[in-house]
Amino acid sequence: MTPADPVPPAGPAPSAGPAPSADWALLDKHTTGPLLRPGDGGFRDSSAAFNERWAHRAPAAVLRAADAADVLRAVDWARDHGVPIVPRGGGHSYAGHCVNSGLVVDLRALDAIAVDPATARVAVGGGVLTGALYAALRPYGLALPLGNGAGVGIAGLALGGGSAATSRRFGLTADTLRSTTLATAAGTVLTCDAEQNADLYWACRGGGGGNFGINLELTFQAVAAPAASTCVLLWEGARALEVLCAVQQLMLTAPEETSLRLGVARTGGRTLVSTVGLHLGPAAELRELLAPAFAAGAPLRAEIADRDFWDAMDHLQHETSGGAFAVRTHFAARPLPPEALAAALAHLAAAPPSGNSDGCGLALFGWGGAINRVDPAATAFVHRDAQYLVSLDTSWLPGEDPAPHLAHLAGLDHLIAPHATGGAYLNFTDPDLRSWRSAYYGANYPRLVATKRRHDPDGLFAFPQSIGS
């Protein structure tokens, strides 16, 4: 245990596998949804890790829960049989934490969405995916900060914080959560909001999914969807340093209605710099705001357009192309200095070759605005003073040796980390992060451990990097 992570574990460490006496037939008998074992049709679809770095992992069984009653029966059975249990929504955990060696509870059938247009409250099942929620909100003209991946589970997104292109204006996904219904380790169902089970409500806004129970339903506060415009700008690597410096400064001074993602990637022996953004206002305003970026170098491609809000969300959708990958994140309060960026560009140019078209790269997401107006202790999500989220990544194809790619990522991190404020983004989970307790949760970690001890004293919900482990 490092000095940065001083809190002792709560409950036992994650089990290495299901107890030999596990009576799977008993679980199957008392649940409605299918119980899938290795070799059954649909087993892999409900258990394979999104990040193929963890393709070797497989549970002993998957329960495709038909309803909340199935979830509760699975929790009781797993507790009684000493079998590790983990919920799975969209299955996008970067570290593969939605797959264990015991029982995976696939929540995708818990997909109900109820919109109350009078209050703009939206209640969703624990298995709802972001794309489905976007589609359900559109007829009502309502918006939530929902990220950029249609296949991502809304529960996992919200429970880990949840950053979106609209977050500088509307806050994190977690900031819009008004209540959640939780299946606990004791097999009970608790409603968690500002008045009932407030400790769990606090913990579920940034404490991470799967730590305190299984979220059966979540209710969010939506807002009216505004008009929008988008931009996509692309530069050759020759102007990379000038563009990176200019756009970083632009991100710092832009109004909170504007959110930009600045990226530099090395793919196919070519370095490209990109700026992708959303402006909750007309394209003419966005073009004017982007003037410093154009002044830094004429882009290869420049698309700036007015869009309906929902068309803008569709335009910004991004799905990782697959394969195996690793990500390291930091938060930063100031622009990365030119010397660090120059060193990072040189390092990216020397990246090991890979068959994965995503290659390797560095990205900065605009932070600040409404995100920073929340007190760090008001929710479990503690990172409320950052102006940028810095993401470093590398990828490779299954079958390729990951060692050179991971070493390259570590080298890039060594160049960037001294210029960050510390901390890491829980939803871009990094299984190689040593001081994850302080990096993800900061000063909020002891309170999260205390909440864990109250509601899951025996550590039923446990996985690598789970609260208290």
C-alpha positions in Angstrom: 0.0 0.0 0.0 1.4 3.4 -1.0 1.4 6.5 1.2 -1.0 8.1 -1.4 -3.5 5.3 -0.7 -3.7 5.0 3.1 -7.2 3.5 3.5 -7.2 -0.2 4.5 -9.3 -2.6 2.5 -13.0 -3.2 3.3 -14.1 -6.8 3.2 -12.2 -9.6 1.5 -10.3 -9.4 -1.8 -12.0 -10.5 -5.0 -12.4 -14.2 -5.1 -10.3 -16.1 -7.7 -13.3 -18.0 -8.9 -16.7 -19.5 -8.1 -17.0 -21.9 -5.2 -16.8 -25.5 -6.2 -20.2 -26.1 -4.6 -22.0 -23.5 -6.7 -25.4 -24.9 -7.6 -26.0 -23.3 -11.0 -29.2 -25.4 -11.6 -30.7 -23.8 -8.5 -30.1 -20.3 -9.9 -31.5 -21.3 -13.3 -34.6 -22.7 -11.7 -35.4 -19.5 -9.7 -34.7 -16.9 -12.5 -36.8 -16.0 -15.5 -34.0 -14.9 -17.9 -31.7 -17.5 -19.4 -28.6 -18.6 -17.6 -25.8 -19.1 -20.1 -22.8 -21.3 -19.6 -19.6 -21.4 -21.8 -20.5 -22.9 -25.2 -24.2 -21.7 -25.1 -25.5 -19.5 -27.8 -25.3 -15.8 -26.8 -22.8 -16.5 -24.0 -19.9 -14.6 -25.6 -22.2 -11.7 -26.6 -23.1 -11.2 -23.0 -19.6 -11.8 -21.5 -16.9 -10.7 -24.0 -14.9 -7.7 -22.9 -15.1 -4.7 -25.2 -11.4 -4.1 -24.9 -9.9 -7.1 -26.5 -6.9 -6.8 -24.2 -9.1 -8.9 -21.9 -10.3 -11.4 -24.5 -9.0 -14.2 -22.4 -11.5 -13.5 -19.6 -14.7 -15.5 -19.3 -17.1 -16.0 -16.4 -18.5 -19.3 -15.3 -22.0 -18.1 -16.2 -24.1 -15.2 -17.5 -27.6 -14.4 -16.3 -29.5 -12.4 -18.8 -31.7 -10.8 -16.1 -35.3 -10.5 -17.3 -36.3 -8.0 -14.6 -35.4 -6.6 -11.2 -36.5 -9.8 -9.5 -33.9 -11.8 -11.4 -31.2 -9.4 -10.3 -32.2 -9.8 -6.6 -32.3 -13.6 -6.9 -28.9 -13.6 -8.5 -27.5 -11.4 -5.7 -28.9 -13.7 -3.0 -27.6 -16.8 -4.8 -24.1 -15.4 -5.3 -23.9 -14.3 -1.7 -25.1 -17.7 -0.4 -22.7 -19.7 -2.7 -19.7 -17.5 -2.4 -19.6 -16.7 -6.1 -18.2 -13.4 -7.4 -20.9 -11.3 -9.1 -20.7 -8.3 -11.4 -23.3 -6.3 -13.3 -22.9 -5.6 -17.0 -24.7 -2.8 -18.9 -23.0 -1.7 -22.1 -19.9 -3.8 -21.3 -17.5 -0.9 -22.1 -15.2 -1.1 -19.1 -11.8 -0.2 -20.4 -10.3 -2.6 -17.8 -12.7 -5.4 -18.5 -14.3 -5.1 -15.0 -17.7 -6.1 -16.4 -16.3 -9.6 -16.8 -15.3 -11.8 -13.9 -14.6 -15.4 -13.1 -18.0 -16.1 -11.5 -21.4 -14.7 -12.4 -22.0 -11.8 -14.8 -25.5 -10.3 -14.6 -26.4 -8.9 -18.1 -28.8 -6.0 -17.5 -29.7 -5.2 -21.1 -33.3 -6.4 -20.7 -33.8 -3.7 -18.1 -34.2 -1.2 -20.9 -37.4 0.8 -20.0 -37.3 4.6 -20.5 -40.0 6.9 -19.1 -39.9 10.6 -19.9 -42.1 13.1 -17.9 -42.4 16.1 -20.1 -43.9 18.2 -17.3 -40.8 17.9 -15.1 -38.2 16.9 -17.7 -37.4 13.9 -15.4 -36.2 10.8 -17.2 -36.3 7.3 -15.5 -34.2 4.6 -17.2 -33.5 1.0 -16.5 -30.1 -0.1 -15.5 -29.4 -1.7 -18.9 -30.3 1.3 -21.1 -27.7 2.3 -23.7 -26.9 5.9 -24.5 -28.1 5.7 -28.1 -31.5 4.5 -27.0 -31.8 7.2 -24.5 -30.9 9.9 -27.0 -33.6 8.5 -29.3 -36.2 8.6 -26.5 -35.4 12.2 -25.5 -35.5 13.6 -29.0 -39.3 13.7 -29.5 -39.6 15.7 -26.3 -36.8 18.2 -27.2 -34.9 17.3 -24.1 -31.1 16.9 -23.5 -28.8 15.2 -21.1 -24.9 15.1 -21.1 -24.6 11.5 -22.4 -21.2 11.1 -23.9 -20.3 10.2 -27.5 -20.8 6.4 -27.7 -24.2 5.1 -28.7 -23.4 1.6 -27.3 -22.2 2.8 -23.9 -24.4 1.9 -20.9 -26.0 4.9 -19.2 -25.6 3.4 -15.7 -21.8 2.9 -16.0 -21.4 6.4 -17.7 -23.3 8.2 -14.9 -21.8 6.2 -12.0 -18.3 7.0 -13.0 -19.0 10.7 -13.6 -19.8 10.9 -17.3 -18.3 13.6 -19.5 -20.0 14.8 -22.7 -19.7 17.6 -25.2 -22.4 19.4 -23.3 -20.8 19.0 -19.9 -19.2 22.5 -19.8 -22.8 23.9 -20.0 -24.9 21.2 -18.3 -22.4 19.4 -16.0 -21.4 15.7 -15.8 -24.0 13.0 -16.3 -23.7 12.3 -12.6 -24.6 15.9 -11.8 -28.0 15.3 -13.5 -28.7 12.1 -11.5 -31.6 12.7 -9.1 -32.2 9.2 -7.8 -31.4 5.6 -8.3 -32.8 2.3 -7.2 -30.1 -0.1 -5.9 -30.1 -3.8 -5.4 -27.8 -4.2 -2.4 -25.6 -7.0 -1.2 -28.2 -7.9 1.4 -30.7 -8.6 -1.3 -32.8 -5.5 -0.6 -33.9 -2.7 -2.9 -33.1 0.8 -1.8 -34.2 4.1 -3.3 -31.3 6.5 -3.1 -31.8 10.3 -3.4 -31.0 13.4 -1.5 -33.4 12.4 1.3 -33.3 8.6 1.3 -30.1 6.7 1.7 -28.2 9.9 0.9 -24.9 8.2 1.5 -25.4 5.8 -1.4 -26.9 8.6 -3.6 -23.7 10.6 -3.0 -21.5 7.6 -3.7 -23.4 6.8 -7.0 -22.5 10.1 -8.4 -18.9 9.4 -9.3 -18.1 6.4 -7.1 -18.1 3.9 -10.0 -20.5 1.2 -11.1 -20.6 -2.2 -9.4 -19.2 -1.0 -6.1 -22.2 -0.6 -3.9 -24.8 -2.9 -5.6 -26.6 -3.2 -8.9 -28.4 -0.1 -10.1 -31.8 -1.2 -11.3 -33.1 2.3 -12.3 -31.7 5.8 -12.6 -33.7 9.1 -12.8 -32.1 12.1 -14.4 -33.0 15.8 -14.7 -33.0 16.8 -18.4 -33.1 20.3 -19.9 -34.5 21.8 -23.1 -32.2 20.9 -26.0 -30.7 24.1 -27.5 -29.7 24.9 -31.1 -26.2 23.8 -31.9 -23.3 23.9 -34.3 -20.3 21.6 -34.8 -16.8 21.8 -36.1 -14.3 19.3 -37.4 -10.8 20.7 -38.2 -7.9 18.6 -39.4 -4.2 19.6 -39.8 -1.1 17.8 -41.1 1.6 17.1 -38.5 3.9 19.9 -39.8 1.8 22.5 -38.0 1.1 20.3 -35.0 2.9 22.3 -32.3 1.5 25.6 -33.4 -2.1 24.3 -33.6 -1.8 22.4 -30.3 -0.7 25.6 -28.4 -3.3 27.8 -30.1 -6.3 25.5 -29.5 -5.3 24.7 -25.9 -5.5 28.5 -25.2 -8.8 28.7 -27.1 -10.2 25.9 -25.0 -9.3 27.8 -21.8 -11.0 31.1 -22.9 -14.0 29.8 -24.8 -17.5 30.3 -23.3 -19.0 27.3 -21.6 -21.4 26.8 -24.5 -18.4 25.7 -26.5 -16.7 22.3 -26.0 -13.6 21.2 -28.0 -11.7 18.0 -28.2 -8.1 18.5 -29.3 -6.3 15.4 -30.5 -3.0 14.4 -32.1 -2.7 10.8 -33.4 0.0 8.8 -35.1 -1.5 6.3 -37.6 0.0 4.7 -40.6 3.2 6.6 -40.3 1.3 10.0 -40.4 0.7 12.5 -37.7 -2.6 14.4 -37.7 -4.0 17.0 -35.4 -7.8 17.4 -35.0 -10.2 19.7 -33.3 -13.8 18.4 -32.9 -16.3 20.6 -31.2 -19.8 21.5 -30.2 -21.1 25.0 -29.8 -24.6 25.7 -28.3 -25.1 28.6 -30.6 -24.8 29.5 -34.3 -22.0 28.4 -36.6 -21.1 32.0 -37.3 -20.2 32.4 -33.6 -18.3 29.1 -33.6 -16.3 30.2 -36.7 -15.3 33.4 -35.0 -14.3 31.6 -31.9 -12.0 29.3 -33.9 -10.1 32.1 -35.6 -7.0 31.5 -33.5 -6.9 27.9 -34.7 -7.1 28.9 -38.3 -4.4 31.5 -37.7 -2.1 28.7 -36.4 -2.2 27.0 -39.7 -4.5 26.4 -42.6 -6.3 23.1 -42.0 -6.5 20.3 -44.5 -10.2 20.0 -43.7 -12.6 22.5 -42.0 -16.3 21.7 -41.5 -18.3 24.2 -39.5 -22.1 23.9 -39.7 -25.4 24.8 -38.0 -27.2 21.6 -36.8 -30.3 20.6 -35.0 -29.1 19.5 -31.5 -29.8 15.9 -32.2 -28.1 16.0 -35.5 -25.1 17.5 -33.7 -25.1 14.6 -31.2 -25.2 12.1 -34.1 -22.4 13.9 -35.8 -20.2 13.7 -32.7 -20.8 10.0 -32.1 -17.6 8.1 -32.0 -17.1 4.4 -31.5 -13.6 2.9 -30.8 -12.7 0.7 -33.8 -12.0 -2.3 -31.6 -8.9 -4.3 -30.9 -6.9 -4.1 -27.7 -6.0 -0.8 -26.1 -4.8 1.0 -23.0 -5.4 4.5 -21.8 -3.8 6.8 -19.2 -5.5 10.0 -18.1 -4.7 13.1 -16.1 -6.4 16.4 -15.3 -4.8 19.7 -15.9 -5.5 23.2 -14.8 -3.2 24.9 -17.4 -2.3 24.3 -21.0 0.5 21.8 -21.6 3.7 23.8 -22.3 5.2 23.9 -25.8 8.3 21.9 -24.7 6.1 19.1 -23.3 4.0 19.1 -26.5 7.1 19.0 -28.7 8.5 16.1 -26.8 5.2 14.3 -27.0 5.1 14.8 -30.8 8.5 13.3 -31.1 7.6 10.4 -28.9 4.5 9.7 -30.9 6.5 9.7 -34.1 8.6 6.9 -32.8 5.6 4.7 -31.8 5.9 1.0 -32.5 4.0 -0.2 -35.6 0.7 -1.9 -35.1 -2.0 -3.4 -37.4 -4.6 -1.4 -35.4 -5.7 1.6 -37.4 -6.3 3.6 -34.2 -2.5 3.7 -33.5 -1.6 5.9 -30.6 -2.3 9.4 -29.6 -2.9 12.2 -27.1 -6.2 14.1 -26.6 -7.3 17.0 -24.5 -11.0 17.4 -23.6 -12.3 20.8 -22.6 -13.3 20.7 -18.9 -14.3 23.5 -16.6 -17.6 25.5 -16.8 -20.6 23.8 -15.0 -18.4 20.9 -14.1 -16.3 23.1 -11.8 -19.2 24.9 -10.2 -19.9 21.7 -8.1 -18.1 21.4 -4.7 -15.6 18.5 -4.8 -17.3 17.0 -1.7 -20.8 17.4 -2.9 -20.6 14.2 -5.0 -18.2 11.3 -5.1 -16.7 12.8 -8.3 -13.9 14.9 -6.9 -12.1 16.5 -9.9 -13.8 19.9 -9.9 -10.8 22.3 -10.5 -9.6 21.0 -13.9 -9.7 22.9 -17.2 -8.6 19.9 -19.3 -9.0 16.1 -19.2 -5.8 14.7 -20.8 -6.1 11.2 -22.4 -3.1 9.2 -23.7 -3.7 6.0 -25.5 -2.2 3.1 -27.4 -3.7 0.2 -29.2 -2.7 -3.1 -30.9 -4.4 -6.1 -32.5 -5.0 -9.3 -30.6 -2.0 -11.6 -31.2 0.4 -8.7 -31.3 2.8 -8.3 -28.4 1.4 -5.6 -26.2 4.7 -4.9 -24.4 6.2 -2.3 -26.8 2.9 -0.5 -27.0 2.5 -0.3 -23.2 6.1 0.8 -22.9 5.5 3.5 -25.4 2.4 4.7 -23.5 4.4 4.8 -20.3 7.0 6.9 -22.0 4.4 9.3 -23.3 2.9 9.5 -19.8 6.3 10.3 -18.3 6.5 13.4 -20.6 2.9 14.7 -19.8 2.4 13.8 -16.1 4.6 16.5 -14.6 2.4 19.1 -16.2 -0.9 17.8 -14.9 -2.5 18.5 -11.5 -2.9 14.8 -10.7 -5.9 12.6 -10.7 -7.3 10.2 -13.3 -10.7 9.8 -14.9 -12.5 6.7 -13.5 -14.5 6.0 -16.7 -11.3 5.7 -18.7 -10.3 3.0 -16.2 -6.5 2.2 -16.2 -5.8 -1.3 -14.7 -2.0 -0.4 -14.6 -2.5 2.7 -12.4 -0.8 2.0 -9.1 -2.2 4.8 -6.9 -5.7 4.5 -8.3 -7.5 5.2 -5.0 -6.1 8.7 -4.7 -6.1 9.3 -8.5 -9.7 8.4 -9.1 -11.2 9.6 -5.8 -8.9 12.0 -4.0 -10.1 13.2 -0.6 -13.5 11.4 -1.2 -12.0 7.9 -1.0 -12.3 7.4 2.8 -16.0 8.4 2.7 -16.5 5.9 -0.1 -14.9 3.1 1.9 -17.1 4.0 4.9 -20.2 3.8 2.6 -19.0 0.5 1.2 -18.5 -1.0 4.7 -22.0 0.0 5.8 -23.8 -1.5 2.8 -21.5 -4.3 1.6 -19.4 -5.3 4.7 -18.4 -8.7 3.3 -17.3 -7.3 -0.1 -19.7 -9.2 -2.3 -19.3 -6.6 -5.0 -15.6 -6.8 -5.6 -13.3 -6.5 -8.6 -9.8 -5.1 -9.3 -9.8 -1.5 -8.2 -13.2 -1.8 -6.4 -13.8 0.5 -3.5 -12.1 -0.9 -0.4 -9.9 -3.4 -2.3 
